[in-house]
Amino acid sequence: MYFDLDNTLWDFKRNSAEILKKLYLEKLSNLQGISIDFSSFRDIYEKHNHDLWKAYERGEVTAEELKVSRFDRVLEELGITKLFKSEDLNDFYLHNLAKLPHLMPHAREILDYLSPHYSLGILSNGFKQAQYSKMSYSKIIDYFNPIITSDQVGVNKPHPEIFLHAIRESGCQPNEIAYVGDDYLVDTLAANKMGITGILLDPDHKVQDENILKLFDLIELKEYF
Ligand SMILES: [Mg+2]
């Protein structure tokens, strides 16, 4: 059984919100002559980050471009490009983010429940170094083998090649594999297309599709496995 990491096991939204607050307080809150409030800073960051991740998933920007561009765009929109280097802000963000340990509800409980009976792996569109760090600090890394990240394979989900790589690494047939993720297109439908059983974690009830397996909470995996 493979899992996606961000917003499936590791609570990216909560962890990222904490780091943005820290970055704001340490770097931006007491600039002389400039006042930026936290919620505008966060909204601006999230808009650009979201757009760039979508572009990355379409193969339009590289991982390296994404890391720097998101803060470039934020600094530009705030009109403070002269005060900071986007690389420094990005380093601060990534370095601190990956050390936060907050997991999604019942993540550890379900891993404890599954791990005696199934081989568990990670299949993630994140960067290898950051994803290993997140799993180490949240103390879940030992549950998983293999751990597959898109920068190692060279393509991102939903590209079929990364799923083929995951199938080969598992030594199983596609129909013996389940993949739990929080993105309907990139995780669930892409897995189903490859013959893997995609399971969507959709805590906000966003997706209406009678043909897929859907969870509101990871603990519901106990009903299937
Ligand atoms: Mg995810």
Boltz pocket constraint, residues with backbone or C-beta under 6 A from the ligand:
constraints:
  - pocket:
      binder: B
      contacts: [[A, 4], [A, 5], [A, 6], [A, 7], [A, 8], [A, 181], [A, 182], [A, 183]]
      max_distance: 6.0
